C-alpha cells in the first residue's frame, strides 16, 4: 500500500475512534448533573487518544515534552472555563462563548511564546487554579434540566473532535512536541458541551458544568505531570496509563468528597 494512502486511512480510523469515544463520554456527562458533567468533561477523553496516536509516531522524549506544553495550556483551559462561567450568568451564547474563547486565545498565545519548563508551568497552574476555584465556587450548584440531544448535535461534536485529532496528528512532525501538546488539549470537549447545553438549558446551568470542570482540570494538571515524569523512564504506554489513572482517580476523589459534604 502506498505510504500516503496508508497515512490517510490510518488517520481516518484514528479520527473515527476518538470521535466515538468522546461522544459516549460527553453524552454521559450531560445527563449526570453539573458535578459529574464537569468532571467527565475534563477527563482526557480528547487529549488521551491524541497522545496515544502521537506515541505511535514519536518517541518517549517527544511525549514527555509535549506533556509540559499541555500542562501550560491547561491553565488557559481553566481561564476559558472561568470566563464562560462568569459571562454565561447574564450573557447569551453568542457573547459568552466568543468572550471565553478570546480569553483562551490570549492566554494560549502567551503560553506559546514562552519556553516553559515543568516547574514554571506547574507554578502557573497553581496560581491560576487557586484563583479560579475560589471565584467559581458560588457558580457550581445549579441544577441542569434533563434533555435529549438531537442527532445533528451528536454529529457536530463528532466532527469537531475528529477534526482536532486529524489536525494534531497531521501537524505533529512540523509543530514539534510543544505545538502538539497545545493542540492535544485544545478545549474542544468543553466547547462542544457549551454549544449543546447553552441552547438547551440556558447559561447558568451550563456555567455550573464549566465551573465544576475547573475542579476537574486540577486532575488533568496532575495527569500531565505524571506523564511528563513517567514517559521516558517507564515508556509511553505505562506513562499514558498512569496519567489516565491519575485523572480518573482525582475525579473519583472529588466526587466522593462532595458526597461527604467536603467542598473541593
C-alpha positions in Angstrom: 0.0 0.0 0.0 1.4 3.5 -0.9 2.6 5.4 2.2 0.3 8.3 1.5 -2.7 6.1 1.3 -1.8 4.2 4.4 -1.4 7.5 6.3 -4.8 8.8 5.1 -6.6 5.5 6.0 -5.0 5.3 9.5 -5.8 8.9 10.1 -9.4 8.4 9.3 -9.5 5.4 11.7 -7.9 7.5 14.4 -10.4 10.3 13.9 -13.4 8.0 14.0 -12.3 6.1 17.1 -11.6 9.3 19.1 -14.9 10.9 18.0 -16.9 7.9 19.1 -15.2 7.8 22.4 -15.8 11.4 23.1 -19.4 11.2 22.1 -20.1 8.4 24.5 -18.4 10.2 27.4 -20.0 13.6 26.8 -23.5 12.2 26.5 -23.0 10.5 29.9 -21.7 13.8 31.3 -24.6 15.9 30.1 -27.2 13.6 31.7 -25.5 13.3 35.1 -25.6 16.8 36.5 -23.1 19.6 36.7 -20.6 17.9 39.1 -20.2 14.6 37.2 -20.6 16.5 33.9 -17.7 18.8 34.7 -15.5 16.0 36.0 -16.1 13.7 33.0 -15.7 16.6 30.6 -12.1 17.2 31.9 -11.0 13.6 31.7 -8.5 13.0 28.9 -11.2 11.8 26.6 -10.0 14.1 23.9 -6.3 14.5 24.8 -5.8 10.9 25.7 -6.5 9.4 22.3 -4.5 12.2 20.6 -1.5 11.3 22.8 -1.9 7.6 22.1 -1.7 8.3 18.4 1.2 10.7 18.8 3.0 8.0 20.8 2.7 5.7 17.8 4.7 8.2 15.7 7.1 9.7 18.2 9.5 8.7 21.0 9.0 9.0 24.7 11.0 12.2 24.9 8.6 13.9 22.5 5.6 12.8 24.6 7.3 13.9 27.8 8.0 17.4 26.4 4.5 17.6 24.9 3.1 17.0 28.4 4.9 20.1 29.6 3.2 22.2 26.9 -0.2 20.5 27.8 0.3 21.4 31.4 1.0 25.0 30.5 -2.0 25.2 28.2 -4.2 23.6 30.9 -4.1 27.0 32.7 -5.6 28.6 29.6 -8.3 26.0 29.6 -9.0 27.0 33.2 -9.3 30.6 32.2 -11.6 29.6 29.4 -13.9 27.7 31.8 -14.0 30.5 34.3 -14.6 33.2 31.7 -17.5 31.3 30.2 -19.0 30.5 33.7 -18.9 34.2 34.6 -20.2 35.5 31.2 -23.0 33.0 30.9 -24.7 34.1 34.1 -26.3 37.0 32.2 -24.9 36.9 28.6 -26.3 34.9 25.6 -24.3 32.1 23.9 -23.1 34.4 21.1 -21.4 36.6 23.7 -20.3 34.2 26.4 -18.6 31.6 24.2 -16.7 34.0 22.0 -15.7 36.0 25.1 -14.4 32.9 26.8 -12.6 31.8 23.6 -10.9 35.2 23.3 -9.6 34.9 26.8 -8.3 31.4 26.0 -6.7 32.6 22.8 -4.8 35.5 24.5 -3.6 33.2 27.3 -2.7 30.4 24.7 -0.6 32.9 22.7 1.2 33.9 25.9 1.9 30.2 26.6 3.0 29.6 23.1 5.7 32.3 23.0 7.3 31.3 26.3 9.8 28.3 26.6 8.2 26.5 29.6 9.9 24.2 32.0 7.9 21.8 34.1 8.5 24.0 37.2 7.3 27.2 35.6 4.2 25.5 34.0 3.3 23.9 37.3 3.7 27.2 39.2 1.4 29.0 36.7 -1.2 26.2 37.2 -1.1 26.5 40.9 -1.8 30.3 40.8 -4.5 30.2 38.1 -6.3 27.2 39.6 -6.3 28.6 43.1 -7.8 31.9 41.9 -10.3 30.3 39.6 -11.5 27.7 42.1 -12.2 30.5 44.6 -14.2 32.6 42.0 -16.1 29.7 40.5 -17.2 28.1 43.8 -20.5 30.0 44.1 -21.4 29.1 40.5 -21.2 25.3 40.8 -24.5 24.4 42.4 -27.1 24.9 39.7 -29.5 22.1 38.6 -29.2 21.1 34.9 -32.6 20.2 33.4 -32.8 16.8 31.7 -32.9 16.9 27.9 -32.3 14.7 24.9 -29.6 15.7 22.4 -30.6 15.6 18.7 -28.7 13.6 16.0 -27.2 16.7 14.5 -25.9 17.8 17.9 -24.0 14.5 18.1 -22.8 14.8 14.6 -21.4 18.2 15.3 -19.5 17.0 18.3 -18.1 14.0 16.4 -16.9 16.2 13.6 -15.3 18.7 15.9 -13.3 16.1 17.8 -12.4 14.2 14.7 -11.1 17.4 13.2 -8.9 18.1 16.2 -7.4 14.6 16.1 -6.7 14.9 12.3 -5.1 18.3 12.6 -2.9 17.4 15.6 -1.6 14.1 14.3 -1.0 15.5 10.8 0.9 18.6 12.0 2.8 16.9 14.9 6.0 16.4 12.8 6.0 20.1 11.8 5.0 21.8 15.1 7.0 19.6 17.4 6.2 18.5 21.0 5.3 22.0 22.2 2.7 22.7 19.5 1.4 19.1 19.6 1.0 19.3 23.4 -1.0 22.5 23.0 -3.3 21.2 20.2 -3.9 17.9 22.1 -5.6 19.8 25.0 -7.5 22.4 22.9 -10.8 22.7 24.8 -12.9 21.0 22.1 -14.9 19.0 24.6 -15.7 22.0 26.7 -16.7 24.0 23.6 -19.0 21.2 22.3 -20.7 20.9 25.7 -21.3 24.7 25.8 -22.7 24.7 22.2 -25.2 21.9 23.1 -26.1 22.8 26.7 -26.4 26.5 26.5 -29.0 26.4 23.7 -30.9 23.7 25.5 -30.9 24.6 29.2 -29.6 28.2 29.4 -26.5 29.9 30.7 -26.3 29.4 34.5 -26.8 25.6 34.3 -24.2 25.3 31.6 -21.9 27.6 33.6 -22.3 25.2 36.6 -20.9 22.4 34.4 -17.9 24.6 33.4 -17.4 25.8 37.0 -17.1 22.2 38.1 -14.8 21.5 35.2 -12.3 23.8 36.8 -12.0 21.3 39.7 -11.6 18.5 37.1 -8.8 20.4 35.4 -6.8 20.1 38.7 -6.8 16.4 38.0 -5.7 17.0 34.4 -2.8 19.0 35.6 -1.7 16.1 37.8 -2.1 13.8 34.9 0.2 15.8 32.6 2.8 16.0 35.4 2.7 12.2 35.8 3.0 11.7 32.0 6.0 14.1 31.9 7.9 12.2 34.6 6.8 8.7 33.7 7.0 8.6 29.9 10.8 8.4 29.5 11.8 6.1 32.3 8.9 3.7 32.0 7.9 4.1 28.4 5.0 5.9 26.8 2.4 3.1 27.3 3.0 3.0 31.0 3.2 6.8 31.2 -0.1 7.3 29.4 -1.8 4.6 31.6 -0.6 6.2 34.8 -1.7 9.6 33.6 -5.2 8.3 32.8 -5.4 6.6 36.2 -4.4 9.9 37.9 -7.1 11.9 36.1 -9.8 9.3 36.8 -8.6 8.9 40.4 -8.8 12.6 41.0 -12.4 12.7 39.7 -13.5 9.8 42.0 -11.8 11.6 44.9 -13.6 14.8 44.2 -17.0 13.1 43.8 -16.5 11.1 47.0 -15.6 14.2 48.9 -18.6 16.1 47.6 -20.9 13.2 48.7 -19.5 13.6 52.2 -20.0 17.3 52.3 -16.5 18.4 51.6 -16.2 21.2 49.0 -13.1 20.6 46.8 
